[in-house]
Amino acid sequence: MIKNEDWTWTQETLKAIIERVIERRDEYENEKKNDFDAGVVMGYNFVLDMFKNDLECRGYNYDEFMKD
């Protein structure tokens, strides 16, 4: 395992990861051509829902968390 001692996880780190998942989901949504692609989009939605639920169960409002 690579040890990145200088990597500090912050709320901004999590927000950047979520934004990248949203970006890729949207790209895939526009590119989908078959049922497999639709399934991939559903997978991205599942992951985004997991992030939202985990944030909200810790007392964060997802929409407020994701604002700039």
ABEGO torsion letter per residue (X at the ends): XBBBAABBBBAAAAAAAAAAAAAAAAAAAAABABAAAAAAAAAAAAAAAAAAAAAAAAGBBAAAAABX
